[in-house]
Amino acid sequence: MKKSLRTILPLLLILLASIFSIDLTTPSPADVDGFLVSRVVDGDTIIASKGGEDFRVRLIGVDTPETVHPKKGVEPWGKEASAFTTKTLENKTVYLEYDEEEEDHYGRKLAYIWIEDPQKSDRSKEDILFNYTLVREGYARERDYPPNTKYQRLLQRAESDAIDENRGLWAVEGDEGPAKGNKNSHIYHLPGDSQYHNLSKKNTIYFENAKEAEKAGFQRSFRR
């Protein structure tokens, strides 16, 4: 009898997890703050309004290609990302959830953006967390900005899926390479990046392309 229980119990736990969709890896949403999105600056930055006051909000854990940067110009898939954020969020009520830091050194609020109140919605996190949607649909790269990493595992999974399916920006530049990764910083560089030829050989790991580097946990250099 004891042997039968040892055999059956794991199967029952798996079945229950499947039935009730138990999420053992993604944290539960904390309290949120409702705002109106009055304007979209670019794919990962918005202007949110409340009580007659405007706030610039930078989405946590993501990086969309540039459209308004004074030096980088318009990067591939930047306009598409900005248009998607505008279509989805502008003039809509959203719910901001903060992580360890509420603001960055530029005075911008740092937030996860929910399109519905996650405390009340019956929909899955993936359906209503806009940061996740941006990455999953290929409009943004997943980016790790410690200490604000609450949903990073979820965003990493979203990026892996987007890469596998060649969604969005991964269809237009994910095959660039070979990529050079810095073993210490976990930053990678592509041909044409300013630091591409400056890495020491002993500190360099090579990848066939950007997709391979991203899936290995490396992030694209901001100095391009």
JOVEN-V355829 format. One record per residue. N is the residue number from 1. RES is the residue in one letter. SS is DSSP state (H for helix, E for strand, C for the rest). Layout:
n=N res=RES ss=SS
n=N res=RES ss=SS
This chain:
n=1 res=M ss=C
n=2 res=K ss=H
n=3 res=K ss=H
n=4 res=S ss=H
n=5 res=L ss=H
n=6 res=R ss=H
n=7 res=T ss=H
n=8 res=I ss=H
n=9 res=L ss=H
n=10 res=P ss=H
n=11 res=L ss=H
n=12 res=L ss=H
n=13 res=L ss=H
n=14 res=I ss=H
n=15 res=L ss=H
n=16 res=L ss=H
n=17 res=A ss=H
n=18 res=S ss=H
n=19 res=I ss=H
n=20 res=F ss=H
n=21 res=S ss=C
n=22 res=I ss=C
n=23 res=D ss=C
n=24 res=L ss=C
n=25 res=T ss=C
n=26 res=T ss=C
n=27 res=P ss=C
n=28 res=S ss=C
n=29 res=P ss=C
n=30 res=A ss=C
n=31 res=D ss=C
n=32 res=V ss=C
n=33 res=D ss=E
n=34 res=G ss=E
n=35 res=F ss=E
n=36 res=L ss=E
n=37 res=V ss=E
n=38 res=S ss=E
n=39 res=R ss=E
n=40 res=V ss=E
n=41 res=V ss=E
n=42 res=D ss=E
n=43 res=G ss=C
n=44 res=D ss=C
n=45 res=T ss=E
n=46 res=I ss=E
n=47 res=I ss=E
n=48 res=A ss=E
n=49 res=S ss=E
n=50 res=K ss=E
n=51 res=G ss=C
n=52 res=G ss=C
n=53 res=E ss=E
n=54 res=D ss=E
n=55 res=F ss=E
n=56 res=R ss=E
n=57 res=V ss=E
n=58 res=R ss=E
n=59 res=L ss=E
n=60 res=I ss=C
n=61 res=G ss=C
n=62 res=V ss=E
n=63 res=D ss=E
n=64 res=T ss=E
n=65 res=P ss=C
n=66 res=E ss=C
n=67 res=T ss=C
n=68 res=V ss=C
n=69 res=H ss=E
n=70 res=P ss=C
n=71 res=K ss=C
n=72 res=K ss=C
n=73 res=G ss=E
n=74 res=V ss=C
n=75 res=E ss=C
n=76 res=P ss=C
n=77 res=W ss=C
n=78 res=G ss=H
n=79 res=K ss=H
n=80 res=E ss=H
n=81 res=A ss=H
n=82 res=S ss=H
n=83 res=A ss=H
n=84 res=F ss=H
n=85 res=T ss=H
n=86 res=T ss=H
n=87 res=K ss=H
n=88 res=T ss=H
n=89 res=L ss=H
n=90 res=E ss=C
n=91 res=N ss=C
n=92 res=K ss=C
n=93 res=T ss=E
n=94 res=V ss=E
n=95 res=Y ss=E
n=96 res=L ss=E
n=97 res=E ss=E
n=98 res=Y ss=C
n=99 res=D ss=C
n=100 res=E ss=C
n=101 res=E ss=C
n=102 res=E ss=C
n=103 res=E ss=E
n=104 res=D ss=C
n=105 res=H ss=C
n=106 res=Y ss=C
n=107 res=G ss=C
n=108 res=R ss=C
n=109 res=K ss=E
n=110 res=L ss=E
n=111 res=A ss=E
n=112 res=Y ss=E
n=113 res=I ss=E
n=114 res=W ss=E
n=115 res=I ss=C
n=116 res=E ss=C
n=117 res=D ss=C
n=118 res=P ss=C
n=119 res=Q ss=C
n=120 res=K ss=C
n=121 res=S ss=C
n=122 res=D ss=C
n=123 res=R ss=C
n=124 res=S ss=C
n=125 res=K ss=H
n=126 res=E ss=H
n=127 res=D ss=H
n=128 res=I ss=H
n=129 res=L ss=E
n=130 res=F ss=H
n=131 res=N ss=H
n=132 res=Y ss=H
n=133 res=T ss=H
n=134 res=L ss=H
n=135 res=V ss=H
n=136 res=R ss=H
n=137 res=E ss=C
n=138 res=G ss=C
n=139 res=Y ss=C
n=140 res=A ss=E
n=141 res=R ss=E
n=142 res=E ss=E
n=143 res=R ss=C
n=144 res=D ss=C
n=145 res=Y ss=E
n=146 res=P ss=C
n=147 res=P ss=C
n=148 res=N ss=E
n=149 res=T ss=C
n=150 res=K ss=C
n=151 res=Y ss=C
n=152 res=Q ss=H
n=153 res=R ss=H
n=154 res=L ss=H
n=155 res=L ss=H
n=156 res=Q ss=H
n=157 res=R ss=H
n=158 res=A ss=H
n=159 res=E ss=H
n=160 res=S ss=H
n=161 res=D ss=H
n=162 res=A ss=H
n=163 res=I ss=H
n=164 res=D ss=H
n=165 res=E ss=C
n=166 res=N ss=C
n=167 res=R ss=C
n=168 res=G ss=C
n=169 res=L ss=H
n=170 res=W ss=H
n=171 res=A ss=H
n=172 res=V ss=H
n=173 res=E ss=C
n=174 res=G ss=C
n=175 res=D ss=C
n=176 res=E ss=C
n=177 res=G ss=C
n=178 res=P ss=C
n=179 res=A ss=E
n=180 res=K ss=E
n=181 res=G ss=E
n=182 res=N ss=E
n=183 res=K ss=C
n=184 res=N ss=C
n=185 res=S ss=C
n=186 res=H ss=C
n=187 res=I ss=E
n=188 res=Y ss=E
n=189 res=H ss=E
n=190 res=L ss=C
n=191 res=P ss=C
n=192 res=G ss=C
n=193 res=D ss=C
n=194 res=S ss=C
n=195 res=Q ss=C
n=196 res=Y ss=C
n=197 res=H ss=C
n=198 res=N ss=C
n=199 res=L ss=C
n=200 res=S ss=C
n=201 res=K ss=H
n=202 res=K ss=H
n=203 res=N ss=H
n=204 res=T ss=E
n=205 res=I ss=E
n=206 res=Y ss=E
n=207 res=F ss=E
n=208 res=E ss=C
n=209 res=N ss=C
n=210 res=A ss=H
n=211 res=K ss=H
n=212 res=E ss=H
n=213 res=A ss=H
n=214 res=E ss=H
n=215 res=K ss=H
n=216 res=A ss=C
n=217 res=G ss=C
n=218 res=F ss=C
n=219 res=Q ss=E
n=220 res=R ss=E
n=221 res=S ss=C
n=222 res=F ss=C
n=223 res=R ss=C
n=224 res=R ss=C
